[in-house]
């Protein structure tokens, strides 16, 4: 099902690998190279901002690239982004705990338990 497209105006190349809705675009290790994934981490497509960046990507992989079928988007986060994601998740867990405790306390007070 792979389809390829080229935007003449910007010079970008896009390789659509499978059907699916893109939920996140991850930056690859090469400049100007991106991977689109769906909400389950399935690789939907690859984008290169120019032919030169595509060639750089291929050359940096010794001339051949086999995109994975599925990835963990968190693995592509920069260390500071990864730390922010961990902090966000911890904050959410803390807020959920606080909210449950608050609701339980109010329930106990209303019912005189």
ABEGO torsion letter per residue (X at the ends): XBBBBBBAAAGBBBBBABBEBBABBBBBABBGBBBBBBAAGBBABBBBABAAAAAAAAAAAGGBBBBBABBBAAAABBAAAAAAAAAAAAAAAAAAAAAAAAAAAAAAAAAGX
